[in-house]
Amino acid sequence: MENHIKFMRRAIELAELGMGNTSPNPMVGCVIVHQDQVIAEGYHEYYGGPHAEPNAISKVNDQNILNEATVYVTLEPCAHFGKTPPCANLLVEKGVKEVVIGAVDTNPLVGGKGMEILRKAGIQVISGILESEVRFQNRRFFTYIEKQRPYIILKWAQTQDGFVARENYDSKWISNAYSRQLVHRWRTEEDAIMVGTNTARYDNPKLDVRDWVGKNPIRIVIDRMLQLSQELALFDQSQSTICLNLVKNEISKNLEYVKLDPDFSLENLLQALYQRKIQSVIVEGGTFLLQKLIDAELWDEARVFTGQINFEKGIPAPRIQGKLIHKSEILGDELKVWIK
C-alpha cells in the first residue's frame, strides 16, 4: 500500500501539469512501474490530444515488459471513443499486469466500464488510492459531471474595513500588484470569467491575461437589457465573449449574445454555460452578483484578498461562510480561500 500511495502521488503531480488545458476533460496523470522502478510517465496535456495512459506507454522502451508492469492512473481509464480511442482497451492490448486507480470516473460514458473492461481481460484492478485528493484536483470536472453546471469560483478584494469599492464604484487598487498577478494566473486555469453589469460599466475590465503567460478565459457579462456601451473593453472582440441578456440571440466574431428567459434564475444562467461545455467560471464581481450566488448556494470556492487600506464607507464586501482551506500573505495582502 505504501508504494501505491507513493506512485499515485507522483501521478497526481503529473496530472496538475495539464491545469487549464484539458477542459472539458479532467486532468489525469499516469505512472508505469516495473519491479518497483518507474519506467515511464505521462499526463493528459491538452483537450483533444492523447490521454495520460498512451502518453506514458509510448515512452516505455521495451514494450514487452508491460505484461509485468503496474500502471498507476489518477482517474479510471476511459471506455468510450471520443477524441481518442478508449484507454482501457489500450491497456488490455498491451497486456499490463495491474492497474491502480485513484478515483472512479463518474462520467456516465465511463462510470466503472473502464474497470470492467480491464477485469474481464484478467488485469488486476485496485481503485480508491488517494481518491479524495484526486477528486479535489478534478473538482471542476466532477462538479460539471455530477451537478451539471460549471464549477464556480468567487473572487474579490476587500479593504481592511470590509468594502469592495467606494460609493462611486471606484475600486482601484485594493490589492497589490503581486496579488493581481496571481489573479491573472488563475484566469489561465479556468474556462471563463464572469462579471455583472455594474462591474462592466464602472471598472471597464478587459478580463484577459496580461500579467501571466497562458490562454485568455471566455469573458461572460450579464447585461439584461443591453444597456452597456459597446465601447467597453468587453465588447472589443479580442477574445471569446458571451453576453447574457433578455433581448436577443446573436453571434458575431468572438461575441455571442445569449437570450435568457425573462424569469430566468441563476440555475438557468449556469445551465446555459454548462450547455456550452464551460467547466469552470471565476466570478469577479460585483457584490450584488457575488452575494446572489452565495445566497443561492451556487458557489464552490471563494478566493478573498484583504488589502492594507481602508475606505471608511462604500460598497460592502459579500458575506460568506464556508470551510477555510488556505490562508497566506502576499506582501501585505491577506489571501483566504474557502470552499462550500
Secondary structure, DSSP 8 states (H G I E B T S, - for coil): -HHHHHHHHHHHHHHHTTTTTSTTS---EEEEEETTEEEEEEE--STTS--HHHHHHTT-S-GGGGGG-EEEEEE----S-SSS--HHHHHHHHT-SEEEEEE---STTTTTHHHHHHHHTT-EEEE-TTHHHHHHHTHHHHHHHHHSS-EEEEEEEE-TTSEEE-TTS--TTSS-HHHHHHHHHHHHHSSEEEE-HHHHHHH----S-SSSSS---EEEEE-TT--S-TTSGGGS-SS-EEEEESS--EEETTEEEEE--TT--HHHHHHHHHHTT--EEEE---HHHHHHHHHTT--SEEEEEE-S---SSSEE------EEEEEEEETTEEEEEEE-
